Each structure stands twice: as structure tokens, then as C-alpha cells.
Amino acid sequence: MSDQKQYMHQSIAQAVCDHGIDTMFGLVGDANLFMANHFVNECSGTMVPAAHEGGTVLMAQAYAQVTGKVGVATVTQGPGLTNCFTALREGVVGRSPIILLCGDTPATAPFHPQNIDQREVVKATGAGFEQVKAPDTSARDMATAFYRARKERRPIVVNIPADFMWAEVEHKPVVFPLPESHSTVTEGPVHEEAIGMIASAKRPLILAGAGAASAKDKLIALSERLEAPLATTLKGTGLFAGHPNNIGYFGTLSTAEAYDVIGAADCVIVFGAWMHFLTTDRGELLKGKRVIQVNNSLSDAGAFYQPDAVLIADAGQTADNILHWMDEAEVAPSGFSRELPSHDISKHPKGDPDKSREGCINLEYALDRLNEALPQNRIMLTDGGRYITEVWCRVSVPDPNSFHMTDNFAAIGQGMQQAVGAAHGDPSRPVVLFMGDGGFMMGGANEFNTAVRTKRDLIVIICNDSAYGAEHIQMLDRQMNPSLTEFNWPSFAEVAKAMGGEGVEVTSPDGLEVAIDAINARNGPIIVDLKLDPNTVPRMRM
Ligand SMILES: Cc1ncc(C[n+]2csc(CCOP(=O)(O)OP(=O)(O)O)c2C)c(N)n1
């Protein structure tokens, strides 16, 4: 197809293929219909048709996370773009490389009812904006957008005026390769100071975030040499599962025993994490300790917490380097990990099935049981709401890359769309989504049907307390009437069936076993509706 006369909309579709992308998430309108059609019918591409424009961007976000590629979405002009506002912000905060191909009303039609200043809309979300300047620059503009999405790690909206769509162009593939960044180890006074702090520590502890996931084995080797307990952030979840030095989460999600171990540490070596205020329990957990942060990006250094030493360096190589200097200086192992209790202190106490009122299931018990029973090779996503910290503490994933938070912008109702995108990113693995009833009604029901239409392997667990639980508890705390936060929703199991999927309602431990059987026998997307008592759902661990 290269070097041929084409219409510009065809060249745009071709440019997506030129970047090695065969799937886009879209909702068509005047301004992107022919481009999308060309992508599907002439470029052998797949377009996943979302039910709402915001869904296209969120699906592309999860697709990018699961595949490591740039996620591509497309919407029409005006309201098509404004419907993406929250999703674009989610992509910005989640640092997702996404391209949003967005039509724009013709410059010659200022009174077009869908006309809006699209640049200003995009700017307010924090996403990048790339204008297609003329038909002849479109392939280059597309290449720039792809380059920026990867370099800036945020959504880039490609603004394509409708006036250009049917202009004839000569399509020449343009791809700008991203320069490789080489992993490094630091040297010099700060490095030496950091080594000195570690060598003199009596109780060192290693904390790893998602940015250190690929350095797992080297971090374990360092932990064994130093006899330092291992902990992770939320996004590093599961990295050290099963290792005897593992204490699980560092921060407000820690078990009580792990929290005490962290309290006793005198030096924390942090790899690939930016030390969120909840990871550090608002700084409390790091008070009086020496903190060394190893990060490959300056932008994450000292973001929430100012450490004693920052090394902008590769996690694995730095772990090796620290180990080398400990051997050189013949530093004795600290013995700290040998003080850990013999049982696994990363696990929270089990939920009690008897602790739920008639017609409801105990959330902690249900999550513990689902953790055992859900497919072990799952990709897991969580929406937002009061239930999520319990999910994070009780439901595990095979590795940190298998977990995706969908409320980086703290917006509920962004999970189903991302679950659909993840399921398109890796169709070989089951995708499990945990969400609240409020999140489901806000953005879940319509895109559940997209999972049905596109035949995904999706298991949705709705933690249904018939309330906006996060708000419900605030009303109760102030002895106020919570009725504004309570809802009499329809049966979600029936909604699932009406949408073409499967659905099971769970009101008791026996009912949970029936739901687990249904999960195991599933033949398409399934919703499990866990009926919860809003008055006994635990508070968030924050
Ligand atoms: C888009 C958006 N609207 C409103 C809120 C405020 N909010 C935070 S949690 C929540 C309740 C969510 O209810 P649900 O999904 O049922 O989860 P629960 O808190 O009950 O566990 C609301 C409305 C938000 N975070 N995002």
C-alpha cells in the first residue's frame, strides 16, 4: 500500500499499521468513520466497537499495559471527544502511551453544532495534542504522535480536521524510533554514601515497586545477602510471594505484623517505586530511618518523600552493585530477616463466613475464597470504591504486571472498559475485574456488553453493598441519615443475562460455591454479584 495515492483518512489508517498496531478501540461518527472502515477492510485491522467514547480510551489504556504497545483509540469530533475527558485524565495519571485519533469539525464550518475548541479540551486533561497540519503532513504528524506517546507516556490526541479527510495524498510510511535508554549504575559521593548507609544498617529492609519487577531475582539475592525483609508497594504486588523474607505490602495495606517489622527497620532501600503517601503511611513509616531510593527516572525521585540518597540507576544492576560492595567490605548479614515469625506475615487474617447478615455474604470471606478459586493465571483489575483495599489485600496475582488499577484519577466507573481492553490485549488469559455496584452502574453495564459482543473471557465480581459505600460510611460516622447514598439497583445477574452474558447472585457461602462452579463452567463473560451488608463492609485501609 505504500507510496500510493490515497485519501488522507486512508493514509491515517495505514499509518497505524505502519506502527505495528492491528487493533484499535473506536466509536464511529462523521469524522472518523471512513478512516476506521479503511483500517478494518483494507489494512486487516480489528476495531473493537465500544458503547461510549470514554470506553475507547480506557480500553486502549489497558491494551497498552498488557501488550507493552501503544494503545490506539478513535472517536468523532466535538461530543465524541468531550465524552473522553475523564478517560484521558485517567490515561495521564496512569502514564499510559495512548493515541486518540479524533476528528475535528471543518475549519470552514465554525457554526457546526459539534464545534468546540478541541485543543483546549485536551489541554485541560493534561494529555498531549498533535494537530494534523495539512493532508501532506499527516503521516509525519502520526509518527510524531506515536513517538510522543511513548516518550511522554501519556495520551496524545491527534486532531484531524474533517476538511482534509478526502484530500488526496501520497502515503509514505514514517516511523520515528524511540532511542534506547541504557541501564546504568551510579558512582560518586552519593553512591558511596548510600553504600555506607546500607553497610552500617542493623535492620535493612528492601521495598520494591512495579518499576523493579524485572529485577526480582537480583533483589531476592540482595535480600538474602543482607538478611533484609522484602516488601512491595501496591503496584509491585505479588513480586516476592512465597519467599521466606517476604512481608507483603509496605504501607497502609500491610498486615499488623508486617507493619511492626517495618517499624523496626533502620534503613529502607527502595527500588522502582515513588513512595506514595499511602506507601509511606503519610511519611510515618519512614520516620527515623535512612532511606535510599533507586529509580531509573528522575521524575519519580523524591516525588512524595525526600529520601536521604537518590540513585538514578537500574534496579537490578544496582542490587548487584550493592551486593558486590557488601562482599568487598565483608559486611556481616544483618540477621533482621531471621527475626521474622515463621508463619507468612504477608497474609491478612482470614474472613469469617458467619460474619454476615442473612441474605448477604461476608466480603473478606468471599475474597479469600475467590482468591483460591479464581483461575490462577488471571489478569486482575480493580475499579474504585470502599471495597478495593480489601481486594488488594486478599486477592493475589501471578506477578505485578498482571495487576491494573483503573482509578489512577480516583474516578469510579473506569474499570469495565479497561477490563475489556486487557482481554483484547491478552486473549489467552482470563481477566478478572472487581468493581462496586456504583462503578458498575456508572460505566460498567454498557461495556460488559462489549465484552459479550467481542467474545472475551471476562469474570466480573461486583462487590454490591447497594450503596456508594465510601460515602455511606461518612454519613454514618456523622450520625446522619445515609439514604442519599443507598440504592435499590436491579439484579445485576439479570442485567448480565439481558446483556448476553451469564450472571449469578451470591447471598450466602453456599451460594458462593454455586458461583464458583459457574465461573469454572463459564462460556463467556460472567458477572458474580456479591450481596454485601453496607454496615459491615470494612473501612478502607488508608
Ligand atoms: C467519577 C466519580 N464520581 C464520583 C466519585 C465519588 N465516589 C467515590 S467512591 C464512590 C462510591 C462508589 O460506590 P461503589 O462503586 O458501589 O463502591 P463502594 O464504595 O460502595 O464499595 C463515589 C460515588 C468518584 N470517585 N468518581
Ligand as a Chemical Component Dictionary entry (heavy atoms), coordinates in Angstrom:
data_LIG
# 
_chem_comp.id                   LIG 
_chem_comp.type                 NON-POLYMER 
_chem_comp.pdbx_formal_charge   1 
_chem_comp.three_letter_code    LIG 
# 
loop_
_chem_comp_atom.comp_id 
_chem_comp_atom.atom_id 
_chem_comp_atom.alt_atom_id 
_chem_comp_atom.type_symbol 
_chem_comp_atom.charge 
_chem_comp_atom.model_Cartn_x 
_chem_comp_atom.model_Cartn_y 
_chem_comp_atom.model_Cartn_z 
_chem_comp_atom.pdbx_ordinal 
LIG C1  C1  C 0 -16.466 9.657  38.611 1  
LIG C2  C2  C 0 -16.613 9.682  40.104 2  
LIG N1  N1  N 0 -17.765 10.114 40.651 3  
LIG C3  C3  C 0 -17.923 10.109 41.980 4  
LIG C4  C4  C 0 -16.912 9.713  42.798 5  
LIG C5  C5  C 0 -17.088 9.755  44.311 6  
LIG N2  N2  N 1 -17.123 8.382  44.817 7  
LIG C6  C6  C 0 -16.035 7.795  45.357 8  
LIG S1  S1  S 0 -16.328 6.252  45.871 9  
LIG C7  C7  C 0 -17.945 6.341  45.405 10 
LIG C8  C8  C 0 -18.873 5.203  45.675 11 
LIG C9  C9  C 0 -18.613 4.055  44.819 12 
LIG O1  O1  O 0 -19.610 3.122  45.033 13 
LIG P1  P1  P 0 -19.358 1.642  44.637 14 
LIG O2  O2  O 0 -18.805 1.553  43.274 15 
LIG O3  O3  O 0 -20.623 0.903  44.863 16 
LIG O4  O4  O 0 -18.228 1.138  45.635 17 
LIG P2  P2  P 0 -18.314 1.163  47.260 18 
LIG O5  O5  O 0 -17.678 2.439  47.706 19 
LIG O6  O6  O 0 -19.740 1.041  47.629 20 
LIG O7  O7  O 0 -17.525 -0.009 47.721 21 
LIG C10 C10 C 0 -18.240 7.580  44.841 22 
LIG C11 C11 C 0 -19.574 7.969  44.328 23 
LIG C12 C12 C 0 -15.716 9.313  42.182 24 
LIG N3  N3  N 0 -14.660 8.921  42.877 25 
LIG N4  N4  N 0 -15.603 9.274  40.841 26 
# 
loop_
_chem_comp_bond.comp_id 
_chem_comp_bond.atom_id_1 
_chem_comp_bond.atom_id_2 
_chem_comp_bond.value_order 
_chem_comp_bond.pdbx_ordinal 
LIG C1  C2  SING 1  
LIG C2  N1  SING 2  
LIG C2  N4  DOUB 3  
LIG N1  C3  DOUB 4  
LIG C3  C4  SING 5  
LIG C4  C5  SING 6  
LIG C4  C12 DOUB 7  
LIG C5  N2  SING 8  
LIG N2  C6  DOUB 9  
LIG N2  C10 SING 10 
LIG C6  S1  SING 11 
LIG S1  C7  SING 12 
LIG C7  C8  SING 13 
LIG C7  C10 DOUB 14 
LIG C8  C9  SING 15 
LIG C9  O1  SING 16 
LIG O1  P1  SING 17 
LIG P1  O2  DOUB 18 
LIG P1  O3  SING 19 
LIG P1  O4  SING 20 
LIG O4  P2  SING 21 
LIG P2  O5  DOUB 22 
LIG P2  O6  SING 23 
LIG P2  O7  SING 24 
LIG C10 C11 SING 25 
LIG C12 N3  SING 26 
LIG C12 N4  SING 27 
# 
